[in-house]
Amino acid sequence: MPSASIAAPPDRLLRQEVLALHAYHVPPATGMIKLDAMENPYPLPPSLREEIARLVANAAINRYPDPGAHSLKEKIRAVTGLAQDAAVLLGNGSDELIQLLALAVARPGATLLSVDPSFVMYRMIAAFTGMRYAGVPLAENFALDLPAVLGAIQRHQPALVFLAYPNNPSGNLFDEEAIKQILAAAPGLVVVDEAYYAFARASFIPLLSQYQNLLVMRTFSKLGMAGLRLGFLAGSRIWLEQLEKLRLPYNVGVLTQQVAEKLLQHHDVLLQQAEQIKRDRAWLYERLVGTADVRPYPSEANFILFRAMHADDVFAGLKQRGVLIKNLNGTHSLLADCLRVTVGTPEENERFVAALQESLHTARASFGES
Ligand SMILES: *Cc1c(COP(=O)(O)O)cnc(C)c1O
């Protein structure tokens, strides 16, 4: 018999914020058409895959990676067109950078402010790091409610503001002038999260030199490297050299550094895939507009948010038919009956639309509506 332990159970040892969290849930998707996570559906061209295979075969995985990832950073600077005086900080995905930023500013009582609904990790990471979270509701059609945001900045004096541009899950770009006013009013850092940059081509990077409290965050996940885990933060050296202290020394591995660098050498391939996804987004949007009992919202990202009658049943019907999207119904009052679909390949999109129509039909029938 093992002797009784004197160690405290989790609810005595862990912080209340941690106990109250729900783990970020990733549903199983084996064998499904996976349109739930904003991934690029396209594989790389065979020649590029072979180059990567050679790189991986020769990589010194017995050695620690270059902690400064100098060569990769140079590539990122080049493809991003960053000014020489801007600094770059790399993260193991941009999620890690959100966490690093929060850790850096989480003094007792410090507030992280964002809008709701937006990317859920802002709120979760505020909770992990013991920060207060202020979520300002978006206005109609998911536009920024500027007076409400400015009022909340006044009241909460946030150390950190996150704005996803375009926003996830709504897909729209917030008004640029409104964001400039937020930059001017915020007493702390304002991070413009450009995760979907490749599909929107609107950016605050050209404004970095004008606002010292502006940081622009990007990820390569949505561009076709979700599996590599790489994101970066660009901004003033004054801030980034401080934040750099919190980065764990080898957060971006040898394979990620080398493969990402190779892919950025072929950035055009990824951008062409993004252009294809934008064309398919237009096709998908039109199909959703033409579907009864569905209302899509215009998107500048690689997904489309839409309202559907009987959203829970429609979501379940899609799943039964082998198509996994994201059900947002019940996650926020502005997202009642909302579902979010990632733009897939043309074949995947067609199968989604067919499955959606069948699921709507079944749901109407079970509610006695057809
Ligand atoms: C997907 C997403 C991220 C996270 O990207 P990773 O680099 O994969 O961690 C960050 N911000 C927004 C708005 C996203 O949608």
The ligand as an SDF file (V2000), in Angstrom:
LIG
                    3D

 15 15  0  0  0  0  0  0  0  0999 V2000
   -4.6720   32.1260  -34.8810 C   0  0  0  0  0  0  0  0  0  0  0  0
   -4.4650   33.4110  -34.2070 C   0  0  0  0  0  0  0  0  0  0  0  0
   -3.3230   33.6620  -33.4350 C   0  0  0  0  0  0  0  0  0  0  0  0
   -2.3720   32.5820  -32.9930 C   0  0  0  0  0  0  0  0  0  0  0  0
   -1.5370   32.1310  -33.8930 O   0  0  0  0  0  0  0  0  0  0  0  0
   -0.3240   31.1700  -33.5490 P   0  0  0  0  0  0  0  0  0  0  0  0
    0.8250   31.8870  -34.1040 O   0  0  0  0  0  0  0  0  0  0  0  0
   -0.6540   29.9220  -34.2640 O   0  0  0  0  0  0  0  0  0  0  0  0
   -0.1960   30.9830  -32.0670 O   0  0  0  0  0  0  0  0  0  0  0  0
   -3.1390   34.9210  -32.9030 C   0  0  0  0  0  0  0  0  0  0  0  0
   -4.0410   35.8860  -33.0860 N   0  0  0  0  0  0  0  0  0  0  0  0
   -5.1710   35.6700  -33.7930 C   0  0  0  0  0  0  0  0  0  0  0  0
   -6.1460   36.7870  -33.9410 C   0  0  0  0  0  0  0  0  0  0  0  0
   -5.4200   34.4330  -34.3580 C   0  0  0  0  0  0  0  0  0  0  0  0
   -6.5670   34.2240  -34.9940 O   0  0  0  0  0  0  0  0  0  0  0  0
  1  2  1  0
  2  3  1  0
  2 14  2  0
  3  4  1  0
  3 10  2  0
  4  5  1  0
  5  6  1  0
  6  7  2  0
  6  8  1  0
  6  9  1  0
 10 11  1  0
 11 12  2  0
 12 13  1  0
 12 14  1  0
 14 15  1  0
M  END
$$$$
